[in-house]
Amino acid sequence: MTISALLHGLRILILAILCVGAASHANRNATAAFAANLLQESMSWMDMYYDAEVGYLYSLDAAALTHETRASAWYAAGLFARNEGDDVEQAARIVRNVIDGQHRNVSSQWFGDYQIYPEEPTVGTKQYPPKIYNSWDPNWRGFVGTTFVLILEEFSHLVPYDLEKYILESLYNTSIGDSYRVGGVDGDNLYPAYSNPSIMRAFVSGWVGRRLNDSNMTSAGETDAREVINLFTRANTLSEFNSGTYAGVSLFALTLWAKYLPESSLMGKYGASMIQNTWASLGSLYNANLKNVAGPWDRSYGYDMNRYLSILALQIWTLVGKKNAPINAKPYAMGHKDDFAIGPLIAIIAPFHNTLIENTTYNALLAFPGTHNVSTSAFSPPYDTYPRNITAWLSANLTIGAESFSENVIGGPSINSKSFNPAVVQWARKDGSVGWLTLHAQVKQLVAVAGKQMLDLTYPSGNDRSTFCFLVSTNGRMGKRDVASWADVEGLDVTVNGTVNMDYTVTFNGLVGGAGDTINDFEFWNFTYRMPAGSTEKPRVLLQFELSES
């Protein structure tokens, strides 16, 4: 499929939807060019990393000319889609290489998984012991497996027969290996609430089972899907709530449910509605003026979508165009840039996926609809003792979002305080950039309420040693370089009340110095409030906000 063919196909499908009133012809038809543009740009970037002598992409982190497996598989799908010159020959070569490196020890926990990179030692040896999410990553079964299914579904006419058999064998092994995963066993965390890999596992197992007439594998996929669906339909939200990266992965995998599985499958039955409801949630929290989804964020690799590359932003690119999406003109210069490599997959499924987005959501991606509140919830057992209650207040140039929770871990369901952002504020600055503030996760319980120009936070199990740490963005290019108080924060006036001591401290975490390291490559000022010594009151902070010109 050439880029022009992809463009033609996009137009046909979108026009068909337009005939039943999905949206205006002028706006929706433009998404065809947007998807083709994403395919072209992401492929052109990866072309620079392709090692034709080896048949792999070099590491996108430029790690001393080593190569990378997952991005290579994504690139191969893009080569099949582009289909120019020797693209198909190179794509087939890459796929063979990736499968050649698949782990084949049936008794190992990582059976059916794929190498992180081809130069690595053998996982499980004395010198290279197995460490989940390090020397081997179980989620790569899902990332590579879904890519292989996509290749067979979309480009089977380009795949040689012997390679097709090799891919199916690989998919069978990866499905068997994924069945080894049980949350809480052997260090694995794959519970149904771990949305993105759960959705991918259910799909690959269900698809492979049907393709190879393996009823046990088909049934396993349906069982996994039912558990994900039961959690989702409780409030029509993903358990892995509001993540710029992983909501994007979940939407990708749900599109595979809806497109490639029959109505007789739970995945074929529920996939489309789950996509619509997920986008409705994201759209209600999206501020087109700031080009950001308001908090809270369960898992985030940054604090401003204009500065780190999110998979969700790539999907927004295909809907409203790169210029209107949270994407820098040079995506490869953004934080977490490696995820640009999934661009071809997002572009390939855009013709189907984008027809499922409702008008209200689509319009919210282009223009902020006006000041409003959002109230919803999400649930991630076994970490949550009750569903996380989510509130948000959005205005034209200021958004505030937070979630109350009671959990058995610190750092949210991903157990990562660097990615879990339970309370977030974002605002527009006069230079057009976005300021942000986030509560650093330090406790297992939080009562949080976001409302009109306010954020109310309480630690119900806190004590006189409790602290509230607010990570605050550095100022814009024309703002103050040094920050000693709230008065130095550009674009926002902050008033603080509560039971904490009002004598706060401010420290800096920078790229090359300060009190500590950056988080996800973002520099920040740390405003820390402490409780008075000997206090018996519950730790509470009430922040009130006004936009300012300074």
Steps between C-alpha positions, in 0.01 A plus 500: 500500500659825389439829679272606216307174531467549875372851436246370249379231737465747784285726285269220392442378856454844645259605226297188571466601863419856405201371306342389828570830669821444695625856442537770240654397168763773505637422845493121502631455146813689603593218738606295197789734431584523871547123533708485184712785634562314827604189309737697281663700780545212742640277226739767373633538853549126547659469157796687645541228765466199274804275475459333161802278558340336802129539438418679827450855615782644703398588853292817494689603812821488294646245738843443343364351177306220664163412347144480630237232449162663566561812292632278220169309494305827487725624221439179306125561510565851368713359218217271392263798508731727303596230247751700299827376352624201700280580803320165495824304470647687797180461702503123451865490598436692822207278596713187454774651713260588779351150503845341485572678828182383674557317831428129450565335837148375581579464871615861543276781617601697192408232246356648181622847587732696271852627562537857618789527257679236290845557652391412854626185674271204559237587760523271799873436499715565806649811341161626375239402759133549417352821631147579393466836321877515467683209336160392368174689466184286493300778338709467184303185422199726464675781313667271248213251486238763415735637233533158338122456497463844343749404229311180419162674499598801293783379277458125458526545122857624554610235749670188352327174593795363696527824697128491577544151649800624701297795634212272600740268680647799681154629595403159635811494719451855623138419592612194696768708672253774586280240668779453756431848633305514826482818704685461829690188394874501418513878514241545226241777523262403219163544662196592287537855633836529324303615199735522205674158521177333614317625192789396275527152656128435462511605136804301391380187679150532355621574150762223490257249648250568225762503225654168612173338616627470856186521714691516828696802382185665367325440831795641694481820297129532569552442872769768515278737303202445728705601805617819326147580382349447844739756648443742214120494493479586871553868410594484129861581582829318460648383829829645376332839493587804294853418387636682198715198419298201615153623416649522151616137516162387633316684222730337244432153641125562534498596133639155423218350708239692305648459153635147488280292731141391428187612683485153655809599699462721804784704354321547172183589689644752745806640324333788316296620798807486727687718250213748489470519878876531551512786252195662663688499831818634343306761303326626814842552660672647194572871475568593138635840608773333707524193273498279808278247671431628850607294798497281692729263310549143619816454293672790332843546345482876528298795620426682174398306189652771283844402632495121525382268226187304588328233293168672565640811331580292190136392489391862538735582211304264273173664606572874491842527343849543637466878536197465727634204700731499806799433275810710445598579141798272567350201687839332530619791718229440761534306821426126475555529125543124454121461487499682166594155366141380551385769258460261203264273697286795609487624140409158358199449729386864485252439212298269724574647842414858411152410379414396856563844655181689577449860389505644851842352564634590158389862539657522848836410345477809281338759728454521876123468559484727806547481875374172644545238771578132463417230753578132446690208650738216419579176679825302513479195724689361683668834572187710561287429806222697331469671159704816453262797498597755236402866479617771264421862422593640160494860383641662189852552638507309830427134574498320836457125546540256789408153624426365845634153571570240766766254387735239641799651318661839453521631146170385360424164335826522304681542835697789355495840668676648197209421268198511735356853512192503725455880497594724207461867407582646157474857376574715196791744515530820301771358272262222390667230709333292772579517870430201721487384860469142624481338842786254544354168613617416853204333673265204467189705569389837369174690505515745212240736361550720195260788458469850363850652532579275797662175604425348841731220621489298822705206626243306711772278651766769526674634808729779610781357284298520178608726217338632184746533212379702203717471191468824303614572146791727424393833352478575128792636303422860596413423862717504810776242504508488881200410712493553876125527565159475334538864400777394258284243318405636160134537405332380819420652839476233769345536846559221751304414815459190713643325803858504370773736610492796260878527500572291192830419333589527130772291334597437139542172312692555177672334212849567631455612858277595788354302786426193290440350158238581243190282464432375149748762373296788646669755724288636787483701821397302807271692738483297822258558787542326836270447793570685826692284745266319736187587302204265547304639204460320170747631244306722258588756236255724317644673195313778320607628160470817294655554160742791498682707240841455661 
